[in-house]
């Protein structure tokens, strides 16, 4: 297991963390939202709504106003989270740390976008006439992103992060 495997695993696990627990209106519906889908219960029944369906709701004009803007922010955050996982996967396969920091920046950005989506929908207090929201998993995304940005994921002390190249060694074996 390389030092890049743990960041990749942690980033992948973010897709399984519920990011948002919400209530719509005066308890008309309530649900839990992950990065790529949400589960919602309402008087009409239970629904599993995938992110592409949310996109279609915006494109078809079913969602308008703050709900449409909120959904666009959420989808953008989800796309950035997928991009961060891809970047970490490439870094792990190539065994280079050059993509870890950009993946961290993408992760922090998607956490900010998820939180902004909740603010756009429910206001700065995360509660208004439209309903309320609790960002349960968003802090974990931000912490993971900051960890990736500030962490040292090199191959060890004295290493450049490129396999087989160590600083301070000239290749001579006459020491």
C-alpha positions as CSV (number, residue, x, y, z in Angstrom):
1,X,0.0,0.0,0.0
2,X,1.5,3.3,-1.0
3,X,1.1,6.6,0.7
4,X,-1.4,7.7,-2.0
5,X,-3.8,4.8,-1.3
6,X,-5.2,6.3,1.9
7,X,-6.1,9.7,0.3
8,X,-7.8,7.9,-2.6
9,X,-9.8,5.6,-0.2
10,X,-10.8,8.6,1.9
11,X,-11.9,10.5,-1.2
12,X,-13.9,7.6,-2.5
13,X,-15.6,7.2,0.9
14,X,-17.0,10.8,0.6
15,X,-19.5,9.5,-1.9
16,X,-21.0,7.3,0.9
17,X,-21.3,10.1,3.4
18,X,-24.8,11.8,3.7
19,X,-24.0,15.4,3.0
20,X,-27.4,17.1,3.7
21,X,-30.5,16.2,5.7
22,X,-33.4,18.5,4.6
23,X,-37.0,19.2,5.2
24,X,-39.1,20.9,2.4
25,X,-41.8,23.3,3.5
26,X,-43.9,22.6,6.5
27,X,-42.9,18.9,6.5
28,X,-44.2,18.3,3.0
29,X,-41.1,16.2,2.3
30,X,-37.9,15.3,4.0
31,X,-34.8,13.5,2.8
32,X,-31.1,12.8,2.8
33,X,-28.8,13.9,0.1
34,X,-25.5,12.4,-1.0
35,X,-23.1,13.8,-3.6
36,X,-24.7,11.9,-6.5
37,X,-28.2,11.2,-5.4
38,X,-30.9,11.9,-2.7
39,X,-33.5,9.9,-1.0
40,X,-36.8,11.8,-0.3
41,X,-40.0,10.9,1.5
42,X,-43.1,12.9,0.9
43,X,-46.9,12.5,0.9
44,X,-46.5,11.3,-2.7
45,X,-44.3,8.4,-1.7
46,X,-40.6,7.6,-1.4
47,X,-38.2,8.7,-4.2
48,X,-34.6,8.0,-5.1
49,X,-33.5,10.9,-7.2
50,X,-30.2,10.6,-9.1
51,X,-28.2,13.7,-10.0
52,X,-28.9,13.4,-13.7
53,X,-32.6,13.6,-12.9
54,X,-32.0,16.8,-10.9
55,X,-30.2,18.2,-14.0
56,X,-33.2,17.3,-16.2
57,X,-35.6,19.0,-13.7
58,X,-33.6,22.2,-14.1
59,X,-33.2,21.8,-17.9
60,X,-37.0,21.2,-18.3
61,X,-37.9,24.1,-16.1
62,X,-39.5,22.1,-13.4
63,X,-37.1,23.6,-10.9
64,X,-36.9,27.4,-11.0
65,X,-35.5,30.2,-9.0
66,X,-33.4,29.4,-6.0
67,X,-34.1,25.7,-6.3
68,X,-32.6,25.7,-9.8
69,X,-29.6,27.7,-8.8
70,X,-29.1,25.5,-5.8
71,X,-29.3,22.4,-7.9
72,X,-26.8,23.8,-10.4
73,X,-24.3,24.5,-7.6
74,X,-24.8,21.0,-6.2
75,X,-24.2,19.3,-9.6
76,X,-21.1,21.4,-10.1
77,X,-19.8,20.3,-6.7
78,X,-20.5,16.7,-7.5
79,X,-18.7,16.9,-10.8
80,X,-15.7,18.5,-9.0
81,X,-15.7,15.6,-6.5
82,X,-15.6,13.1,-9.3
83,X,-12.8,15.0,-10.9
84,X,-10.9,14.9,-7.6
85,X,-11.3,11.2,-7.3
86,X,-10.0,10.7,-10.8
87,X,-7.0,12.9,-10.1
88,X,-6.2,10.9,-7.0
89,X,-6.6,7.7,-8.9
90,X,-4.2,8.9,-11.6
91,X,-1.7,9.9,-8.8
92,X,-2.0,6.5,-7.2
93,X,-1.4,4.6,-10.4
94,X,1.5,6.8,-11.5
95,X,2.8,6.9,-7.9
96,X,3.4,10.7,-8.1
97,X,2.2,13.3,-5.7
98,X,1.8,16.1,-8.1
99,X,-2.0,15.7,-8.4
100,X,-2.8,15.4,-4.7
101,X,-2.8,19.1,-4.0
102,X,-5.0,20.0,-7.0
103,X,-7.4,17.2,-5.9
104,X,-7.5,18.7,-2.5
105,X,-8.3,22.1,-4.0
106,X,-11.1,20.5,-6.0
107,X,-12.4,18.8,-2.9
108,X,-12.5,22.0,-0.9
109,X,-14.2,23.8,-3.8
110,X,-16.9,21.1,-4.0
111,X,-17.5,21.3,-0.2
112,X,-17.9,25.1,-0.6
113,X,-20.3,24.6,-3.5
114,X,-22.4,22.1,-1.6
115,X,-22.6,24.5,1.3
116,X,-23.4,27.4,-1.0
117,X,-26.2,25.3,-2.6
118,X,-27.8,24.9,0.8
119,X,-27.5,28.6,1.5
120,X,-29.0,29.5,-1.9
121,X,-32.0,27.2,-1.2
122,X,-32.6,27.8,2.5
123,X,-30.8,31.1,3.3
124,X,-27.9,31.9,5.5
125,X,-29.5,30.3,8.6
126,X,-30.3,27.2,6.6
127,X,-33.9,27.5,7.5
128,X,-36.7,29.6,5.8
129,X,-40.2,29.2,4.5
130,X,-39.0,26.7,1.9
131,X,-37.7,24.3,4.6
132,X,-34.5,23.7,6.5
133,X,-31.2,21.9,6.0
134,X,-28.5,20.4,8.1
135,X,-25.1,20.0,6.3
136,X,-24.0,16.9,8.2
137,X,-21.3,15.7,5.8
138,X,-20.1,18.9,4.2
139,X,-17.6,19.6,7.1
140,X,-16.0,16.2,6.4
141,X,-15.5,17.1,2.8
142,X,-13.8,20.4,3.7
143,X,-11.6,18.6,6.3
144,X,-10.6,16.0,3.7
145,X,-9.8,18.6,1.1
146,X,-7.7,20.7,3.5
147,X,-5.9,17.5,4.5
148,X,-5.1,16.8,0.9
149,X,-3.9,20.4,0.3
150,X,-1.7,20.6,3.3
151,X,-0.6,17.0,3.8
152,X,2.8,15.5,3.0
153,X,2.2,12.6,0.8
154,X,5.8,12.2,-0.5
155,X,7.4,8.8,-0.5
156,X,9.4,9.5,2.6
157,X,12.1,11.8,3.9
158,X,14.6,12.9,1.4
159,X,12.5,11.9,-1.5
160,X,11.3,13.9,-4.5
161,X,8.1,12.0,-4.9
162,X,9.4,10.3,-8.0
163,X,10.2,6.7,-7.6
164,X,13.9,5.9,-7.7
165,X,15.2,9.4,-7.3
166,X,16.5,10.5,-3.9
167,X,18.0,13.8,-3.0
168,X,21.6,13.8,-1.8
169,X,22.6,10.5,-3.5
170,X,25.0,10.8,-6.5
171,X,24.8,7.2,-7.5
172,X,28.3,6.4,-6.3
173,X,28.7,3.4,-4.1
174,X,32.1,4.3,-2.8
175,X,31.0,5.7,0.5
